[in-house]
Amino acid sequence: MKSIYCPHCGQLLHTKEIGDEGLVPFCEGCHKPIFEHSPVCILTMVINEYNEVALLKQDYVSKQHLVFVAGYYKPGESAENTVKREVYEEIGQTVDELTYLESFYHERLDTLFLCYISKVKKAPFKLSSEVDDVNWYLLPIDESLLNPLGVAYRIYQRYKTL
Ligand SMILES: [Zn+2]
């Protein structure tokens, strides 16, 4: 995301050489650099004690394929808190254990994804209004359930190498 105006005072930004960072957008009014950043999204496979993974149906994401829990990081949280919050908000499961998998930058969405595995004890699903349906699927899953171009598919491939 490229800033043209200062997000604090609205003044037009200029670029300024800032140490090792090189040329950075700078606000003369606030006397501070305005670093460029992309939105951060967490994505997590939610796996229960029976080795089942939660696959969500979210029509606004895809009508044909299923996805894992995902959501945007909110300023002030740790990434781990974002994962726990999203897993609870979207499907009502409490995360007991978190393992970091990998990050990657999604060009089309201009978003940095941080990907995790969340271990939970199977509990009744409670769905947010963003989730149309969810079910547990025994691992390994049928990969045709996932969009081969999607983030969930990519993370599932990474998970299989563990
Ligand atoms: Zn400013």
Backbone and ligand atoms as CSV (ligand in chain L), in Angstrom:
chain,resi,resn,atom,element,x,y,z
A,1,MET,N,N,0.857,-1.182,0.000
A,1,MET,CA,C,0.000,0.000,0.000
A,1,MET,C,C,0.893,1.232,0.000
A,2,LYS,N,N,0.700,2.124,-0.975
A,2,LYS,CA,C,1.551,3.314,-1.086
A,2,LYS,C,C,0.835,4.525,-0.501
A,3,SER,N,N,1.486,5.178,0.469
A,3,SER,CA,C,0.896,6.388,1.042
A,3,SER,C,C,1.372,7.601,0.267
A,4,ILE,N,N,0.459,8.488,-0.080
A,4,ILE,CA,C,0.787,9.749,-0.745
A,4,ILE,C,C,0.682,10.879,0.267
A,5,TYR,N,N,-0.317,10.761,1.163
A,5,TYR,CA,C,-0.524,11.768,2.194
A,5,TYR,C,C,-0.228,11.167,3.567
A,6,CYS,N,N,0.170,12.017,4.478
A,6,CYS,CA,C,0.440,11.551,5.842
A,6,CYS,C,C,-0.863,11.050,6.474
A,7,PRO,N,N,-0.865,9.808,7.023
A,7,PRO,CA,C,-2.092,9.283,7.640
A,7,PRO,C,C,-2.422,10.000,8.954
A,8,HIS,N,N,-1.463,10.776,9.501
A,8,HIS,CA,C,-1.706,11.474,10.772
A,8,HIS,C,C,-2.226,12.897,10.564
A,9,CYS,N,N,-1.574,13.660,9.633
A,9,CYS,CA,C,-1.965,15.066,9.487
A,9,CYS,C,C,-2.463,15.403,8.082
A,10,GLY,N,N,-2.363,14.487,7.152
A,10,GLY,CA,C,-2.924,14.703,5.821
A,10,GLY,C,C,-2.035,15.474,4.865
A,11,GLN,N,N,-0.859,15.849,5.324
A,11,GLN,CA,C,0.075,16.600,4.469
A,11,GLN,C,C,0.685,15.690,3.399
A,12,LEU,N,N,1.003,16.290,2.240
A,12,LEU,CA,C,1.648,15.531,1.167
A,12,LEU,C,C,3.027,15.042,1.646
A,13,LEU,N,N,3.324,13.772,1.365
A,13,LEU,CA,C,4.606,13.205,1.815
A,13,LEU,C,C,5.714,13.454,0.792
A,14,HIS,N,N,6.922,13.605,1.273
A,14,HIS,CA,C,8.108,13.661,0.418
A,14,HIS,C,C,8.953,12.455,0.774
A,15,THR,N,N,9.942,12.125,-0.053
A,15,THR,CA,C,10.802,11.016,0.346
A,15,THR,C,C,12.069,11.579,0.967
A,16,LYS,N,N,12.604,10.833,1.907
A,16,LYS,CA,C,13.795,11.266,2.626
A,16,LYS,C,C,14.660,10.035,2.890
A,17,GLU,N,N,15.971,10.254,2.829
A,17,GLU,CA,C,16.911,9.161,3.098
A,17,GLU,C,C,16.931,8.906,4.618
A,18,ILE,N,N,16.544,7.687,5.020
A,18,ILE,CA,C,16.525,7.351,6.450
A,18,ILE,C,C,17.493,6.190,6.680
A,19,GLY,N,N,18.683,6.486,7.123
A,19,GLY,CA,C,19.680,5.461,7.463
A,19,GLY,C,C,19.735,4.335,6.461
A,20,ASP,N,N,19.727,3.113,6.975
A,20,ASP,CA,C,19.825,1.910,6.131
A,20,ASP,C,C,18.572,1.667,5.309
A,21,GLU,N,N,17.471,2.307,5.673
A,21,GLU,CA,C,16.209,2.042,4.989
A,21,GLU,C,C,16.174,2.656,3.587
A,22,GLY,N,N,17.075,3.583,3.311
A,22,GLY,CA,C,17.073,4.251,2.015
A,22,GLY,C,C,15.989,5.311,1.966
A,23,LEU,N,N,15.421,5.509,0.767
A,23,LEU,CA,C,14.403,6.554,0.613
A,23,LEU,C,C,13.058,6.087,1.162
A,24,VAL,N,N,12.529,6.854,2.089
A,24,VAL,CA,C,11.283,6.491,2.769
A,24,VAL,C,C,10.353,7.702,2.702
A,25,PRO,N,N,9.032,7.490,2.482
A,25,PRO,CA,C,8.102,8.620,2.534
A,25,PRO,C,C,8.207,9.300,3.900
A,26,PHE,N,N,8.255,10.633,3.884
A,26,PHE,CA,C,8.507,11.365,5.121
A,26,PHE,C,C,7.527,12.515,5.230
A,27,CYS,N,N,6.978,12.726,6.440
A,27,CYS,CA,C,6.085,13.855,6.657
A,27,CYS,C,C,6.859,14.983,7.323
A,28,GLU,N,N,6.954,16.119,6.631
A,28,GLU,CA,C,7.673,17.281,7.184
A,28,GLU,C,C,6.892,17.860,8.364
A,29,GLY,N,N,5.569,17.767,8.306
A,29,GLY,CA,C,4.737,18.315,9.372
A,29,GLY,C,C,4.924,17.547,10.681
A,30,CYS,N,N,4.903,16.215,10.606
A,30,CYS,CA,C,5.030,15.384,11.816
A,30,CYS,C,C,6.486,15.032,12.106
A,31,HIS,N,N,7.390,15.362,11.200
A,31,HIS,CA,C,8.806,15.017,11.345
A,31,HIS,C,C,9.008,13.534,11.578
A,32,LYS,N,N,8.292,12.722,10.776
A,32,LYS,CA,C,8.558,11.283,10.936
A,32,LYS,C,C,8.355,10.531,9.625
A,33,PRO,N,N,9.108,9.433,9.499
A,33,PRO,CA,C,8.947,8.607,8.306
A,33,PRO,C,C,7.623,7.849,8.372
A,34,ILE,N,N,7.005,7.665,7.231
A,34,ILE,CA,C,5.754,6.895,7.152
A,34,ILE,C,C,6.112,5.622,6.386
A,35,PHE,N,N,6.384,4.556,7.117
A,35,PHE,CA,C,6.811,3.316,6.465
A,35,PHE,C,C,5.655,2.666,5.722
A,36,GLU,N,N,5.964,2.146,4.554
A,36,GLU,CA,C,4.951,1.439,3.768
A,36,GLU,C,C,4.703,0.082,4.428
A,37,HIS,N,N,3.456,-0.330,4.496
A,37,HIS,CA,C,3.205,-1.696,4.950
A,37,HIS,C,C,1.958,-2.244,4.311
A,38,SER,N,N,1.931,-3.558,4.211
A,38,SER,CA,C,0.790,-4.261,3.635
A,38,SER,C,C,-0.061,-4.793,4.775
A,39,PRO,N,N,-1.350,-4.998,4.524
A,39,PRO,CA,C,-2.178,-5.632,5.552
A,39,PRO,C,C,-1.607,-7.011,5.899
A,40,VAL,N,N,-1.806,-7.424,7.140
A,40,VAL,CA,C,-1.345,-8.739,7.589
A,40,VAL,C,C,-2.568,-9.588,7.894
A,41,CYS,N,N,-2.541,-10.811,7.384
A,41,CYS,CA,C,-3.651,-11.730,7.553
A,41,CYS,C,C,-3.100,-13.015,8.159
A,42,ILE,N,N,-3.797,-13.598,9.107
A,42,ILE,CA,C,-3.373,-14.916,9.581
A,42,ILE,C,C,-4.218,-15.977,8.881
A,43,LEU,N,N,-3.634,-17.143,8.708
A,43,LEU,CA,C,-4.377,-18.272,8.162
A,43,LEU,C,C,-3.987,-19.482,8.997
A,44,THR,N,N,-4.956,-20.280,9.396
A,44,THR,CA,C,-4.595,-21.420,10.232
A,44,THR,C,C,-5.414,-22.667,9.931
A,45,MET,N,N,-4.705,-23.795,9.891
A,45,MET,CA,C,-5.388,-25.079,9.894
A,45,MET,C,C,-5.772,-25.315,11.348
A,46,VAL,N,N,-7.035,-25.653,11.599
A,46,VAL,CA,C,-7.490,-25.955,12.954
A,46,VAL,C,C,-7.674,-27.465,13.039
A,47,ILE,N,N,-6.856,-28.110,13.882
A,47,ILE,CA,C,-6.827,-29.577,13.933
A,47,ILE,C,C,-7.206,-30.040,15.337
A,48,ASN,N,N,-8.113,-31.019,15.435
A,48,ASN,CA,C,-8.542,-31.505,16.747
A,48,ASN,C,C,-7.779,-32.774,17.149
A,49,GLU,N,N,-8.116,-33.296,18.323
A,49,GLU,CA,C,-7.377,-34.439,18.893
A,49,GLU,C,C,-7.626,-35.738,18.115
A,50,TYR,N,N,-8.571,-35.753,17.183
A,50,TYR,CA,C,-8.819,-36.946,16.355
A,50,TYR,C,C,-8.175,-36.814,14.971
A,51,ASN,N,N,-7.262,-35.835,14.862
A,51,ASN,CA,C,-6.560,-35.584,13.592
A,51,ASN,C,C,-7.522,-35.180,12.468
A,52,GLU,N,N,-8.531,-34.425,12.849
A,52,GLU,CA,C,-9.475,-33.880,11.870
A,52,GLU,C,C,-9.214,-32.380,11.745
A,53,VAL,N,N,-9.355,-31.865,10.519
A,53,VAL,CA,C,-9.131,-30.444,10.279
A,53,VAL,C,C,-10.470,-29.775,9.929
A,54,ALA,N,N,-10.642,-28.548,10.404
A,54,ALA,CA,C,-11.878,-27.809,10.118
A,54,ALA,C,C,-11.773,-27.154,8.743
A,55,LEU,N,N,-12.720,-27.479,7.875
A,55,LEU,CA,C,-12.793,-26.821,6.561
A,55,LEU,C,C,-14.075,-26.013,6.508
A,56,LEU,N,N,-13.925,-24.748,6.137
A,56,LEU,CA,C,-15.046,-23.817,6.144
A,56,LEU,C,C,-15.581,-23.598,4.750
A,57,LYS,N,N,-16.888,-23.404,4.694
A,57,LYS,CA,C,-17.506,-22.969,3.451
A,57,LYS,C,C,-17.833,-21.494,3.643
A,58,GLN,N,N,-17.214,-20.668,2.796
A,58,GLN,CA,C,-17.452,-19.227,2.860
A,58,GLN,C,C,-17.760,-18.769,1.441
A,59,ASP,N,N,-19.023,-18.586,1.163
A,59,ASP,CA,C,-19.446,-18.275,-0.205
A,59,ASP,C,C,-18.818,-16.993,-0.740
A,60,TYR,N,N,-18.516,-16.039,0.132
A,60,TYR,CA,C,-17.913,-14.801,-0.369
A,60,TYR,C,C,-16.465,-15.018,-0.787
A,61,VAL,N,N,-15.835,-16.102,-0.312
A,61,VAL,CA,C,-14.470,-16.439,-0.741
A,61,VAL,C,C,-14.524,-17.350,-1.963
A,62,SER,N,N,-15.302,-18.418,-1.876
A,62,SER,CA,C,-15.416,-19.365,-2.990
A,62,SER,C,C,-16.708,-20.158,-2.865
A,63,LYS,N,N,-17.357,-20.369,-3.991
A,63,LYS,CA,C,-18.579,-21.164,-3.974
A,63,LYS,C,C,-18.275,-22.651,-4.170
A,64,GLN,N,N,-17.077,-22.943,-4.730
A,64,GLN,CA,C,-16.750,-24.346,-5.033
A,64,GLN,C,C,-15.815,-24.991,-4.031
A,65,HIS,N,N,-14.972,-24.189,-3.430
A,65,HIS,CA,C,-13.919,-24.768,-2.600
A,65,HIS,C,C,-14.074,-24.405,-1.129
A,66,LEU,N,N,-13.389,-25.188,-0.310
A,66,LEU,CA,C,-13.408,-24.954,1.132
A,66,LEU,C,C,-12.111,-24.255,1.551
A,67,VAL,N,N,-12.139,-23.623,2.690
A,67,VAL,CA,C,-10.980,-22.836,3.129
A,67,VAL,C,C,-10.698,-23.091,4.610
A,68,PHE,N,N,-9.543,-22.627,5.045
A,68,PHE,CA,C,-9.197,-22.671,6.468
A,68,PHE,C,C,-9.595,-21.342,7.113
A,69,VAL,N,N,-9.519,-21.290,8.421
A,69,VAL,CA,C,-9.800,-20.043,9.142
A,69,VAL,C,C,-8.755,-18.991,8.763
A,70,ALA,N,N,-9.218,-17.788,8.470
A,70,ALA,CA,C,-8.299,-16.698,8.147
A,70,ALA,C,C,-8.906,-15.393,8.634
A,71,GLY,N,N,-8.048,-14.421,8.863
A,71,GLY,CA,C,-8.574,-13.124,9.281
A,71,GLY,C,C,-7.477,-12.097,9.412
A,72,TYR,N,N,-7.884,-10.861,9.411
A,72,TYR,CA,C,-6.915,-9.769,9.462
A,72,TYR,C,C,-6.433,-9.470,10.869
A,73,TYR,N,N,-5.152,-9.226,10.938
A,73,TYR,CA,C,-4.493,-8.764,12.156
A,73,TYR,C,C,-5.026,-7.379,12.514
A,74,LYS,N,N,-5.285,-7.170,13.822
A,74,LYS,CA,C,-5.702,-5.846,14.299
A,74,LYS,C,C,-4.551,-5.224,15.065
A,75,PRO,N,N,-4.250,-3.942,14.817
A,75,PRO,CA,C,-3.149,-3.291,15.523
A,75,PRO,C,C,-3.286,-3.462,17.037
A,76,GLY,N,N,-2.158,-3.761,17.672
A,76,GLY,CA,C,-2.159,-3.946,19.122
A,76,GLY,C,C,-2.135,-5.398,19.541
A,77,GLU,N,N,-2.496,-6.309,18.616
A,77,GLU,CA,C,-2.480,-7.735,18.928
A,77,GLU,C,C,-1.108,-8.326,18.620
A,78,SER,N,N,-0.817,-9.484,19.216
A,78,SER,CA,C,0.265,-10.309,18.683
A,78,SER,C,C,-0.374,-11.153,17.579
A,79,ALA,N,N,0.434,-11.680,16.671
A,79,ALA,CA,C,-0.120,-12.527,15.609
A,79,ALA,C,C,-0.801,-13.756,16.223
A,80,GLU,N,N,-0.225,-14.260,17.332
A,80,GLU,CA,C,-0.817,-15.432,18.004
A,80,GLU,C,C,-2.216,-15.095,18.541
A,81,ASN,N,N,-2.365,-13.874,19.072
A,81,ASN,CA,C,-3.693,-13.470,19.543
A,81,ASN,C,C,-4.685,-13.374,18.401
A,82,THR,N,N,-4.211,-12.896,17.242
A,82,THR,CA,C,-5.093,-12.818,16.080
A,82,THR,C,C,-5.605,-14.213,15.727
A,83,VAL,N,N,-4.703,-15.194,15.736
A,83,VAL,CA,C,-5.099,-16.573,15.405
A,83,VAL,C,C,-6.166,-17.058,16.389
A,84,LYS,N,N,-5.874,-16.902,17.683
A,84,LYS,CA,C,-6.816,-17.398,18.706
A,84,LYS,C,C,-8.165,-16.697,18.598
A,85,ARG,N,N,-8.139,-15.389,18.369
A,85,ARG,CA,C,-9.376,-14.624,18.255
A,85,ARG,C,C,-10.185,-15.068,17.044
A,86,GLU,N,N,-9.498,-15.211,15.893
A,86,GLU,CA,C,-10.216,-15.574,14.667
A,86,GLU,C,C,-10.797,-16.990,14.749
A,87,VAL,N,N,-10.033,-17.923,15.337
A,87,VAL,CA,C,-10.525,-19.307,15.443
A,87,VAL,C,C,-11.779,-19.327,16.319
A,88,TYR,N,N,-11.753,-18.544,17.387
A,88,TYR,CA,C,-12.922,-18.510,18.267
A,88,TYR,C,C,-14.091,-17.783,17.600
A,89,GLU,N,N,-13.804,-16.626,16.985
A,89,GLU,CA,C,-14.886,-15.843,16.360
A,89,GLU,C,C,-15.541,-16.594,15.209
A,90,GLU,N,N,-14.727,-17.235,14.379
A,90,GLU,CA,C,-15.284,-17.845,13.161
A,90,GLU,C,C,-15.960,-19.184,13.414
A,91,ILE,N,N,-15.341,-20.047,14.270
A,91,ILE,CA,C,-15.921,-21.386,14.428
A,91,ILE,C,C,-16.096,-21.827,15.890
A,92,GLY,N,N,-15.795,-20.945,16.838
A,92,GLY,CA,C,-16.074,-21.239,18.241
A,92,GLY,C,C,-15.182,-22.293,18.872
A,93,GLN,N,N,-13.960,-22.473,18.347
A,93,GLN,CA,C,-13.027,-23.436,18.953
A,93,GLN,C,C,-11.957,-22.660,19.728
A,94,THR,N,N,-11.513,-23.256,20.837
A,94,THR,CA,C,-10.477,-22.628,21.662
A,94,THR,C,C,-9.123,-23.256,21.339
A,95,VAL,N,N,-8.175,-22.407,20.954
A,95,VAL,CA,C,-6.851,-22.912,20.561
A,95,VAL,C,C,-6.031,-23.256,21.816
A,96,ASP,N,N,-5.534,-24.499,21.886
A,96,ASP,CA,C,-4.693,-24.934,23.005
A,96,ASP,C,C,-3.215,-24.776,22.677
A,97,GLU,N,N,-2.884,-24.955,21.415
A,97,GLU,CA,C,-1.474,-25.011,21.034
A,97,GLU,C,C,-1.340,-24.463,19.622
A,98,LEU,N,N,-0.324,-23.616,19.433
A,98,LEU,CA,C,-0.120,-22.969,18.137
A,98,LEU,C,C,1.265,-23.295,17.607
A,99,THR,N,N,1.349,-23.633,16.334
A,99,THR,CA,C,2.655,-23.834,15.705
A,99,THR,C,C,2.730,-22.955,14.469
A,100,TYR,N,N,3.805,-22.197,14.371
A,100,TYR,CA,C,3.995,-21.338,13.203
A,100,TYR,C,C,4.459,-22.186,12.024
A,101,LEU,N,N,3.873,-21.953,10.855
A,101,LEU,CA,C,4.254,-22.723,9.663
A,101,LEU,C,C,5.151,-21.918,8.728
A,102,GLU,N,N,4.610,-20.855,8.150
A,102,GLU,CA,C,5.412,-20.018,7.256
A,102,GLU,C,C,4.641,-18.744,6.941
A,103,SER,N,N,5.339,-17.791,6.329
A,103,SER,CA,C,4.669,-16.572,5.879
A,103,SER,C,C,4.849,-16.477,4.374
A,104,PHE,N,N,3.939,-15.788,3.728
A,104,PHE,CA,C,4.207,-15.441,2.338
A,104,PHE,C,C,3.410,-14.220,1.928
A,105,TYR,N,N,3.941,-13.533,0.944
A,105,TYR,CA,C,3.327,-12.310,0.453
A,105,TYR,C,C,2.425,-12.644,-0.734
A,106,HIS,N,N,1.162,-12.259,-0.641
A,106,HIS,CA,C,0.188,-12.503,-1.704
A,106,HIS,C,C,0.069,-11.224,-2.528
A,107,GLU,N,N,0.593,-11.295,-3.746
A,107,GLU,CA,C,0.715,-10.088,-4.569
A,107,GLU,C,C,-0.633,-9.466,-4.932
A,108,ARG,N,N,-1.565,-10.306,-5.390
A,108,ARG,CA,C,-2.848,-9.777,-5.848
A,108,ARG,C,C,-3.613,-9.092,-4.699
A,109,LEU,N,N,-3.531,-9.677,-3.521
A,109,LEU,CA,C,-4.227,-9.096,-2.368
A,109,LEU,C,C,-3.366,-8.074,-1.632
A,110,ASP,N,N,-2.103,-7.911,-2.064
A,110,ASP,CA,C,-1.143,-7.056,-1.361
A,110,ASP,C,C,-1.238,-7.301,0.147
A,111,THR,N,N,-1.114,-8.564,0.526
A,111,THR,CA,C,-1.283,-8.953,1.932
A,111,THR,C,C,-0.186,-9.921,2.335
A,112,LEU,N,N,0.341,-9.716,3.543
A,112,LEU,CA,C,1.286,-10.671,4.103
A,112,LEU,C,C,0.503,-11.695,4.912
A,113,PHE,N,N,0.612,-12.968,4.539
A,113,PHE,CA,C,-0.046,-14.041,5.285
A,113,PHE,C,C,0.924,-14.675,6.271
A,114,LEU,N,N,0.487,-14.825,7.513
A,114,LEU,CA,C,1.241,-15.567,8.519
A,114,LEU,C,C,0.439,-16.833,8.799
A,115,CYS,N,N,1.079,-17.987,8.584
A,115,CYS,CA,C,0.310,-19.239,8.607
A,115,CYS,C,C,0.697,-20.126,9.790
A,116,TYR,N,N,-0.306,-20.693,10.410
A,116,TYR,CA,C,-0.149,-21.457,11.652
A,116,TYR,C,C,-0.938,-22.757,11.610
A,117,ILE,N,N,-0.560,-23.655,12.533
A,117,ILE,CA,C,-1.407,-24.810,12.840
A,117,ILE,C,C,-1.938,-24.586,14.254
A,118,SER,N,N,-3.254,-24.683,14.416
A,118,SER,CA,C,-3.879,-24.529,15.728
A,118,SER,C,C,-4.411,-25.875,16.178
A,119,LYS,N,N,-4.010,-26.290,17.383
A,119,LYS,CA,C,-4.554,-27.538,17.948
A,119,LYS,C,C,-5.679,-27.180,18.910
A,120,VAL,N,N,-6.796,-27.873,18.752
A,120,VAL,CA,C,-7.954,-27.627,19.611
A,120,VAL,C,C,-8.519,-28.952,20.119
A,121,LYS,N,N,-9.334,-28.877,21.183
A,121,LYS,CA,C,-10.132,-30.045,21.585
A,121,LYS,C,C,-11.497,-29.852,20.950
A,122,LYS,N,N,-11.900,-30.886,20.210
A,122,LYS,CA,C,-13.153,-30.815,19.456
A,122,LYS,C,C,-14.308,-30.331,20.338
A,123,ALA,N,N,-14.920,-29.243,19.915
A,123,ALA,CA,C,-16.060,-28.676,20.647
A,123,ALA,C,C,-17.131,-28.352,19.612
A,124,PRO,N,N,-18.382,-28.188,20.055
A,124,PRO,CA,C,-19.433,-27.849,19.087
A,124,PRO,C,C,-19.075,-26.550,18.347
A,125,PHE,N,N,-19.312,-26.540,17.046
A,125,PHE,CA,C,-19.023,-25.337,16.257
A,125,PHE,C,C,-20.003,-24.228,16.607
A,126,LYS,N,N,-19.478,-23.010,16.673
A,126,LYS,CA,C,-20.328,-21.812,16.741
A,126,LYS,C,C,-19.851,-20.934,15.603
A,127,LEU,N,N,-20.709,-20.667,14.636
A,127,LEU,CA,C,-20.267,-19.973,13.426
A,127,LEU,C,C,-20.531,-18.478,13.467
A,128,SER,N,N,-19.567,-17.726,12.940
A,128,SER,CA,C,-19.804,-16.292,12.749
A,128,SER,C,C,-20.643,-16.129,11.489
A,129,SER,N,N,-21.171,-14.926,11.289
A,129,SER,CA,C,-22.016,-14.700,10.112
A,129,SER,C,C,-21.216,-14.762,8.810
A,130,GLU,N,N,-19.851,-14.710,8.910
A,130,GLU,CA,C,-19.006,-14.800,7.708
A,130,GLU,C,C,-18.842,-16.232,7.225
A,131,VAL,N,N,-19.231,-17.188,8.071
A,131,VAL,CA,C,-19.010,-18.603,7.746
A,131,VAL,C,C,-20.347,-19.250,7.416
A,132,ASP,N,N,-20.445,-19.849,6.204
A,132,ASP,CA,C,-21.707,-20.451,5.799
A,132,ASP,C,C,-21.870,-21.861,6.345
A,133,ASP,N,N,-20.729,-22.569,6.461
A,133,ASP,CA,C,-20.777,-23.922,7.014
A,133,ASP,C,C,-19.365,-24.339,7.389
A,134,VAL,N,N,-19.251,-25.336,8.255
A,134,VAL,CA,C,-17.937,-25.868,8.606
A,134,VAL,C,C,-18.107,-27.331,8.970
A,135,ASN,N,N,-17.097,-28.137,8.648
A,135,ASN,CA,C,-17.114,-29.544,9.039
A,135,ASN,C,C,-15.706,-30.010,9.342
A,136,TRP,N,N,-15.626,-31.088,10.123
A,136,TRP,CA,C,-14.332,-31.720,10.394
A,136,TRP,C,C,-14.044,-32.738,9.293
A,137,TYR,N,N,-12.812,-32.761,8.811
A,137,TYR,CA,C,-12.382,-33.720,7.781
A,137,TYR,C,C,-11.137,-34.427,8.294
A,138,LEU,N,N,-11.170,-35.759,8.229
A,138,LEU,CA,C,-10.018,-36.544,8.672
A,138,LEU,C,C,-8.829,-36.282,7.759
A,139,LEU,N,N,-7.662,-36.062,8.383
A,139,LEU,CA,C,-6.428,-35.867,7.608
A,139,LEU,C,C,-5.831,-37.220,7.225
A,140,PRO,N,N,-5.206,-37.373,6.049
A,140,PRO,CA,C,-5.092,-36.372,4.993
A,140,PRO,C,C,-6.416,-36.166,4.264
A,141,ILE,N,N,-6.682,-34.927,3.846
A,141,ILE,CA,C,-7.952,-34.600,3.189
A,141,ILE,C,C,-7.857,-34.802,1.678
A,142,ASP,N,N,-9.005,-34.854,1.051
A,142,ASP,CA,C,-9.093,-34.888,-0.412
A,142,ASP,C,C,-8.747,-33.467,-0.893
A,143,GLU,N,N,-7.625,-33.340,-1.589
A,143,GLU,CA,C,-7.124,-32.010,-1.958
A,143,GLU,C,C,-8.002,-31.272,-2.953
A,144,SER,N,N,-8.885,-32.008,-3.634
A,144,SER,CA,C,-9.754,-31.328,-4.610
A,144,SER,C,C,-10.788,-30.450,-3.887
A,145,LEU,N,N,-10.859,-30.573,-2.552
A,145,LEU,CA,C,-11.750,-29.697,-1.785
A,145,LEU,C,C,-11.224,-28.267,-1.747
A,146,LEU,N,N,-9.897,-28.124,-1.975
A,146,LEU,CA,C,-9.255,-26.801,-1.877
A,146,LEU,C,C,-9.002,-26.219,-3.264
A,147,ASN,N,N,-9.004,-24.908,-3.351
A,147,ASN,CA,C,-8.680,-24.229,-4.608
A,147,ASN,C,C,-7.172,-24.355,-4.865
A,148,PRO,N,N,-6.760,-24.998,-5.985
A,148,PRO,CA,C,-5.332,-25.202,-6.225
A,148,PRO,C,C,-4.543,-23.900,-6.343
A,149,LEU,N,N,-5.225,-22.780,-6.549
A,149,LEU,CA,C,-4.538,-21.477,-6.633
A,149,LEU,C,C,-4.657,-20.693,-5.325
A,150,GLY,N,N,-5.291,-21.298,-4.344
A,150,GLY,CA,C,-5.593,-20.551,-3.123
A,150,GLY,C,C,-4.551,-20.696,-2.030
A,151,VAL,N,N,-4.709,-19.883,-1.028
A,151,VAL,CA,C,-3.779,-19.855,0.100
A,151,VAL,C,C,-3.883,-21.154,0.897
A,152,ALA,N,N,-5.095,-21.653,1.096
A,152,ALA,CA,C,-5.279,-22.868,1.901
A,152,ALA,C,C,-4.538,-24.055,1.256
A,153,TYR,N,N,-4.626,-24.151,-0.057
A,153,TYR,CA,C,-3.962,-25.252,-0.771
A,153,TYR,C,C,-2.458,-25.176,-0.553
A,154,ARG,N,N,-1.936,-23.978,-0.676
A,154,ARG,CA,C,-0.502,-23.779,-0.510
A,154,ARG,C,C,-0.044,-24.199,0.896
A,155,ILE,N,N,-0.820,-23.806,1.885
A,155,ILE,CA,C,-0.458,-24.139,3.270
A,155,ILE,C,C,-0.592,-25.630,3.522
A,156,TYR,N,N,-1.581,-26.233,2.884
A,156,TYR,CA,C,-1.753,-27.682,3.052
A,156,TYR,C,C,-0.548,-28.427,2.480
A,157,GLN,N,N,-0.018,-27.952,1.356
A,157,GLN,CA,C,1.182,-28.582,0.776
A,157,GLN,C,C,2.352,-28.471,1.748
A,158,ARG,N,N,2.468,-27.326,2.383
A,158,ARG,CA,C,3.542,-27.104,3.356
A,158,ARG,C,C,3.359,-28.021,4.570
A,159,TYR,N,N,2.118,-28.139,5.023
A,159,TYR,CA,C,1.790,-28.993,6.171
A,159,TYR,C,C,2.197,-30.447,5.911
A,160,LYS,N,N,2.002,-30.901,4.661
A,160,LYS,CA,C,2.314,-32.309,4.331
A,160,LYS,C,C,3.806,-32.613,4.425
A,161,THR,N,N,4.653,-31.568,4.354
A,161,THR,CA,C,6.095,-31.800,4.432
A,161,THR,C,C,6.564,-31.934,5.885
A,162,LEU,N,N,5.677,-31.682,6.856
A,162,LEU,CA,C,6.107,-31.722,8.268
A,162,LEU,C,C,6.357,-33.152,8.724
L,1,ZN,ZN,ZN,2.073,14.304,9.131
